[in-house]
């Protein structure tokens, strides 16, 4: 019985670790997406010619921010220890 309990505890710990890694990965991914949109907007503004580089719309930037912000509660709940 003890070995079964230990095995299940290990499975649970692995599951928690995998969930935490997924949350961190998703947060990192969305951070990079938002940074990319911001850099595109800055580059397009610096060039000044919309034919050279299409600037992202405010809606695109807002969407990236909203997705990133929606990841925060999951990151705060993640067991990082």
Secondary structure, DSSP 4 states (H G I P E B T S, - for coil): -HHHHHHHHHHHHHHHHHHHHHHHHHHHHHHHHHHHHHHHHHHHHHH--TTTSPPPPHHHHHHHHHHHHHHHHHHHHS---
